[in-house]
Amino acid sequence: MRIIVADCSAEYSGRLNASLPLARRVLLIKADNSLLIFSELGSYKPLNWMAAPCTIKEIVPADADADVDTAVPEKMLRVCSDKSSDILEVTLQHIYSDESYDLGEDPGLVKDGVEDHLQRYLAEQIERIGQGAKLVRREYPTAIGPVDIMAVDAEGRHVAIEIKRHGGIDGVEQLTRYCELLNRDPLLAPVRGIFAAQTITPQARVLAQDRGFECLILDYDEMKGTDSDEIRLF
């Protein structure tokens, strides 16, 4: 990871055009050459960026200087997309810091304890999705990531289950991507989807039902055996 703090401006051209005027910002350059530009204020999202696959070229003008008040920049970064004609050109007028760090291999996102336990409990109690259901496996692998649970219902139909602690629209979109991919496999299709969570927002419920998914409310305490056997399948 390379982190640059600099007075900079930026121009993005291609499928869209956007510009950032001169200001002090932070640039993150990842090992895959992705470049992201951040400001001090605002949300966690970058102001502008170029995602991989892309190529970065550093340009140092012959008369480069570090004076922010002159028209000549200290350095320029030209980032070109490998899949389109998009170009992000960042002009570094004055560089305050330019450091690189080896972050090593990242183990990836670890689900919080509640979500992981919900997955385990549902796998052990798979008939909560319907009498006669059988577990295929947890973390069923796909080309775009693992499905939380893959099961087979009483009719022999495959069921993809996405589990969230708090179910929102993003979770429904994730389940949609999994089901679309799985249904391309003639050995699995047709695959139905179940969106399972402790709570599901009204918007997520509407979207899930519109896409033909069932919504399953999971009671964490009840699944641990501390409440009644009542379940709610909507």
C-alpha positions in Angstrom: 0.0 0.0 0.0 1.4 3.4 -1.0 0.0 6.5 0.8 0.6 9.9 -0.6 -0.4 13.2 1.1 -0.2 16.0 -1.4 -1.7 19.2 -2.7 -3.3 17.8 -5.9 -5.9 18.2 -8.6 -7.4 15.5 -10.7 -9.1 15.0 -14.1 -11.1 11.9 -15.0 -12.1 11.3 -18.6 -13.7 8.5 -20.5 -17.2 7.2 -20.0 -17.7 10.2 -17.7 -15.8 13.4 -17.1 -15.1 14.7 -13.6 -12.5 17.0 -12.0 -11.2 17.9 -8.6 -9.7 21.3 -8.0 -6.4 21.8 -6.2 -6.6 20.9 -2.5 -4.7 18.8 0.1 -5.7 15.2 -0.2 -4.7 11.6 0.5 -4.0 9.1 -2.3 -4.1 5.4 -1.7 -2.4 3.2 -4.3 -2.9 -0.5 -3.8 -0.8 -3.4 -5.0 -3.1 -4.0 -8.0 -2.6 -0.4 -9.0 -6.0 0.8 -7.9 -5.8 4.5 -7.0 -8.3 6.2 -4.7 -8.4 9.9 -3.7 -9.7 10.9 -0.3 -10.4 14.2 1.4 -10.3 15.1 5.1 -14.1 15.6 5.3 -17.0 13.6 3.9 -17.9 9.9 4.0 -15.7 6.9 3.8 -16.0 6.8 0.0 -13.2 8.3 -2.2 -13.8 11.5 -4.1 -12.5 9.8 -7.2 -10.8 6.6 -8.1 -9.6 4.1 -10.8 -10.2 0.4 -10.1 -8.1 -2.4 -11.3 -7.2 -3.7 -13.8 -5.3 -0.5 -14.6 -1.8 0.8 -15.3 -0.1 3.7 -13.5 2.5 5.9 -15.1 4.5 8.5 -13.0 5.5 11.6 -14.9 8.1 14.0 -13.5 8.2 17.3 -15.6 11.7 18.4 -16.6 11.3 21.6 -14.6 9.4 20.1 -11.7 9.3 21.9 -8.4 7.6 21.5 -5.0 6.2 25.0 -4.9 2.4 24.9 -4.7 2.2 28.5 -5.9 3.9 27.8 -9.3 2.2 26.3 -12.3 4.7 23.5 -12.6 3.8 20.3 -10.6 6.1 18.2 -8.6 4.8 15.0 -10.2 1.9 13.6 -12.2 0.2 10.2 -12.0 -1.6 9.0 -15.1 -3.8 5.9 -14.4 -5.3 4.1 -17.4 -8.0 1.5 -17.3 -7.0 -1.8 -19.0 -10.6 -2.5 -20.1 -11.7 0.9 -21.4 -10.4 4.3 -22.5 -10.9 5.8 -19.0 -8.0 7.8 -17.7 -7.5 9.4 -14.3 -4.8 12.0 -14.2 -3.6 13.4 -10.9 -1.4 16.4 -10.7 0.7 16.5 -7.5 1.5 20.1 -7.0 3.3 19.6 -3.7 4.0 16.2 -1.9 4.1 16.2 1.9 4.5 12.5 2.3 5.0 9.5 0.0 5.3 6.2 1.9 4.9 2.5 1.0 3.9 -0.3 3.4 3.8 -4.0 2.9 0.5 -5.1 4.5 1.0 -8.8 3.8 -1.7 -11.3 3.0 -5.1 -10.3 4.3 -7.3 -13.1 5.8 -10.4 -11.4 4.5 -13.5 -10.3 6.3 -14.5 -12.4 9.4 -18.2 -12.4 10.2 -19.2 -11.3 13.6 -20.0 -13.9 16.1 -23.7 -13.6 15.9 -23.9 -14.0 12.1 -21.5 -16.9 12.2 -23.6 -18.6 14.9 -26.8 -18.0 13.0 -25.3 -19.7 10.0 -24.2 -22.7 12.2 -27.5 -23.0 14.0 -29.6 -22.8 10.8 -27.3 -25.5 9.2 -28.0 -27.7 12.2 -31.7 -26.9 12.1 -32.1 -26.9 8.3 -35.8 -28.0 8.5 -36.6 -24.4 9.6 -36.8 -23.7 5.9 -39.3 -26.4 5.4 -40.0 -30.0 6.5 -37.9 -32.5 4.6 -35.1 -30.1 3.8 -31.5 -31.3 3.9 -28.2 -29.5 4.2 -25.8 -29.7 1.3 -23.1 -27.6 2.9 -22.2 -24.3 4.6 -20.1 -21.8 2.7 -21.1 -23.3 -0.7 -18.4 -22.1 -3.1 -19.2 -20.1 -6.2 -17.1 -18.0 -8.6 -18.2 -14.8 -6.9 -17.9 -16.0 -3.3 -19.5 -18.5 -1.0 -23.2 -18.9 -0.4 -23.9 -19.0 3.3 -25.9 -22.2 3.1 -26.9 -24.5 0.3 -29.7 -26.9 1.0 -32.2 -29.2 -0.8 -35.9 -28.9 0.0 -38.4 -31.8 0.2 -39.0 -31.6 -3.5 -35.3 -32.0 -4.3 -34.9 -28.4 -5.3 -31.7 -26.6 -4.4 -32.1 -23.6 -2.0 -29.5 -20.9 -1.6 -29.7 -19.1 1.8 -28.1 -15.7 2.5 -27.8 -15.0 6.2 -27.5 -11.5 7.7 -27.7 -10.2 11.3 -29.7 -7.2 10.0 -31.1 -7.7 6.5 -31.0 -4.8 4.1 -31.2 -4.3 0.4 -27.5 -5.1 -0.1 -28.1 -8.6 1.2 -30.9 -9.1 -1.2 -28.7 -8.0 -4.1 -26.0 -10.4 -2.9 -28.5 -13.3 -2.9 -29.7 -12.2 -6.3 -26.2 -12.5 -7.7 -25.7 -15.9 -6.2 -29.0 -17.3 -7.5 -28.5 -15.9 -11.0 -25.1 -17.6 -11.2 -26.2 -20.9 -9.7 -29.2 -21.1 -12.0 -26.8 -21.2 -15.0 -25.7 -24.6 -13.8 -28.1 -27.2 -15.2 -27.1 -29.6 -12.4 -28.4 -27.2 -9.8 -31.2 -25.2 -11.5 -33.8 -24.3 -10.6 -32.4 -22.7 -7.4 -34.7 -20.8 -5.1 -33.5 -18.2 -2.6 -34.1 -17.5 1.1 -33.1 -14.3 2.7 -32.6 -15.0 6.4 -31.9 -12.5 9.2 -32.7 -11.4 12.7 -34.3 -8.3 11.3 -35.2 -7.4 7.7 -36.0 -3.8 6.6 -39.3 -3.2 4.9 -37.5 -2.2 1.7 -35.4 -5.3 1.7 -38.5 -7.5 2.2 -40.3 -5.9 -0.7 -37.3 -6.3 -3.0 -36.8 -9.9 -1.9 -40.4 -10.9 -2.5 -40.4 -9.1 -5.8 -37.5 -11.3 -6.9 -39.2 -14.5 -5.7 -37.2 -15.0 -2.5 -38.6 -16.0 0.8 -37.8 -14.0 4.0 -37.0 -16.0 7.1 -36.7 -14.3 10.5 -34.2 -15.9 12.8 -34.6 -15.7 16.5 -31.0 -16.1 17.9 -32.0 -17.0 21.5 -34.7 -19.4 20.3 -32.3 -21.1 17.9 -30.0 -21.7 20.9 -32.9 -23.5 22.6 -33.9 -20.8 25.1 -37.3 -20.0 23.6 -40.2 -21.8 22.0 -40.0 -23.8 18.8 -42.1 -21.3 16.9 -40.6 -19.9 13.7 -41.7 -17.2 11.4 -41.5 -17.8 7.6 -43.0 -15.1 5.5 
